């Protein structure tokens, strides 16, 4: 089992079958272009590669703000359903923590949907703390 950052188009597309478990609204034919566009603002895809292929994926970025200083934010973290509880997610989260440290980040953050109770148990088991609520509102974009 190895963890790499997806750099080639083939690497990114290998991540799609895992990512669609978390982001089913992103069509396969849009995935590569969307990842490449997000990379412009620092987004990266890390993935666990085993003999059977890609098992787990994390989309993340490094950022800074007044509240947290320099931090690594995990946008996406998912393991194939049939591969859960085999250590892939824990290995990937541990790798992300190490990557954050190597890049002078003092914290790691992620948001998780309220309905993802299994994921919440996993994050807590891996040492993470519930730190707050995330609020959102859909807005109408004006096309001027």
C-alpha positions as CSV (number, residue, x, y, z in Angstrom):
1,X,0.0,0.0,0.0
2,X,1.4,3.4,-1.0
3,X,0.1,7.0,-0.9
4,X,0.8,9.4,-3.7
5,X,-0.5,12.8,-4.8
6,X,-2.3,12.4,-8.1
7,X,-0.3,14.4,-10.6
8,X,-1.0,12.8,-14.0
9,X,-4.4,12.8,-15.7
10,X,-4.4,9.0,-15.3
11,X,-3.8,9.2,-11.6
12,X,-6.7,11.7,-11.2
13,X,-9.1,9.5,-13.2
14,X,-8.1,6.5,-11.2
15,X,-9.4,8.4,-8.1
16,X,-12.8,8.9,-9.7
17,X,-14.4,5.6,-8.8
18,X,-13.6,6.2,-5.1
19,X,-14.5,9.9,-5.2
20,X,-17.9,9.3,-6.7
21,X,-18.9,7.5,-3.5
22,X,-18.7,10.9,-1.7
23,X,-19.4,13.2,-4.6
24,X,-21.9,11.4,-6.9
25,X,-23.1,14.7,-8.4
26,X,-19.7,15.1,-10.2
27,X,-19.9,13.4,-13.5
28,X,-17.0,11.3,-14.7
29,X,-16.5,13.4,-17.8
30,X,-16.2,16.6,-15.7
31,X,-14.0,15.2,-13.0
32,X,-10.5,15.7,-14.5
33,X,-11.3,19.3,-15.6
34,X,-12.8,20.2,-12.2
35,X,-9.8,18.8,-10.3
36,X,-7.3,20.6,-12.6
37,X,-9.3,23.8,-12.1
38,X,-9.3,23.4,-8.3
39,X,-5.5,22.8,-8.4
40,X,-5.1,26.4,-9.4
41,X,-6.1,27.4,-5.9
42,X,-4.0,24.7,-4.2
43,X,-6.3,21.6,-4.2
44,X,-4.5,18.3,-4.3
45,X,-5.7,14.7,-4.5
46,X,-3.9,12.1,-2.4
47,X,-4.7,8.5,-2.9
48,X,-4.0,5.1,-1.4
49,X,-2.9,2.6,-4.0
50,X,-3.0,-1.1,-3.3
51,X,-2.6,-4.1,-5.5
52,X,-6.3,-3.8,-6.5
53,X,-6.0,-0.2,-7.4
54,X,-7.1,3.0,-5.7
55,X,-8.8,2.3,-2.4
56,X,-9.1,5.7,-0.7
57,X,-8.9,9.3,-1.7
58,X,-8.4,12.7,0.0
59,X,-8.8,16.1,-1.6
60,X,-7.1,18.8,0.4
61,X,-5.5,22.2,0.4
62,X,-3.2,24.2,2.6
63,X,-4.4,27.6,3.6
64,X,-4.2,30.3,6.2
65,X,-6.7,32.4,8.2
66,X,-6.8,34.5,11.3
67,X,-8.7,31.9,13.3
68,X,-6.3,28.9,12.7
69,X,-3.1,30.3,11.2
70,X,-1.6,27.9,8.6
71,X,-3.7,24.7,8.3
72,X,-4.4,21.8,6.1
73,X,-8.1,21.6,5.1
74,X,-9.5,18.2,3.9
75,X,-12.2,18.9,1.3
76,X,-12.9,15.2,0.6
77,X,-12.0,12.0,2.4
78,X,-13.5,8.7,1.3
79,X,-12.7,5.0,1.1
80,X,-14.5,2.5,-1.2
81,X,-17.4,1.0,0.8
82,X,-16.2,-2.6,0.4
83,X,-12.7,-1.5,1.6
84,X,-13.7,0.3,4.8
85,X,-12.3,-0.9,8.2
86,X,-9.2,-2.3,6.4
87,X,-6.9,0.6,7.5
88,X,-6.9,2.6,4.2
89,X,-8.7,5.7,5.6
90,X,-6.6,5.7,8.8
91,X,-3.4,5.4,6.8
92,X,-4.5,8.3,4.5
93,X,-5.5,10.5,7.5
94,X,-2.2,9.8,9.2
95,X,-0.4,10.7,5.9
96,X,-2.4,14.0,5.7
97,X,-1.3,14.8,9.3
98,X,2.3,14.2,8.4
99,X,2.0,16.2,5.2
100,X,0.5,19.1,7.2
101,X,3.4,19.0,9.6
102,X,6.0,18.9,6.8
103,X,4.3,22.0,5.4
104,X,4.3,24.0,8.6
105,X,0.6,23.6,9.3
106,X,-0.3,23.8,13.0
107,X,-3.8,22.3,12.5
108,X,-5.8,19.9,10.3
109,X,-9.5,20.7,9.7
110,X,-12.4,19.1,7.8
111,X,-16.2,19.3,7.7
112,X,-18.5,16.3,7.6
113,X,-22.2,16.1,6.8
114,X,-24.5,15.6,9.9
115,X,-25.8,12.3,8.4
116,X,-22.3,10.7,8.1
117,X,-22.3,9.3,11.6
118,X,-19.9,6.4,10.6
119,X,-17.4,8.9,9.4
120,X,-17.7,10.9,12.6
121,X,-16.9,7.8,14.7
122,X,-13.9,7.2,12.4
123,X,-12.6,10.8,12.9
124,X,-13.0,10.6,16.6
125,X,-11.3,7.2,16.8
126,X,-8.4,8.8,14.8
127,X,-8.0,11.6,17.4
128,X,-10.1,14.4,15.9
129,X,-12.4,16.5,18.0
130,X,-15.9,17.9,17.1
131,X,-15.1,21.6,17.1
132,X,-18.2,23.4,15.9
133,X,-21.0,23.6,13.5
134,X,-20.8,24.5,9.8
135,X,-23.6,26.7,8.5
136,X,-24.4,27.2,4.8
137,X,-27.0,28.9,2.6
138,X,-27.5,28.4,-1.1
139,X,-27.4,31.7,-3.0
140,X,-28.7,32.8,-6.3
141,X,-25.9,33.8,-8.6
142,X,-26.7,36.8,-10.8
143,X,-25.6,36.6,-14.3
144,X,-24.8,40.1,-15.4
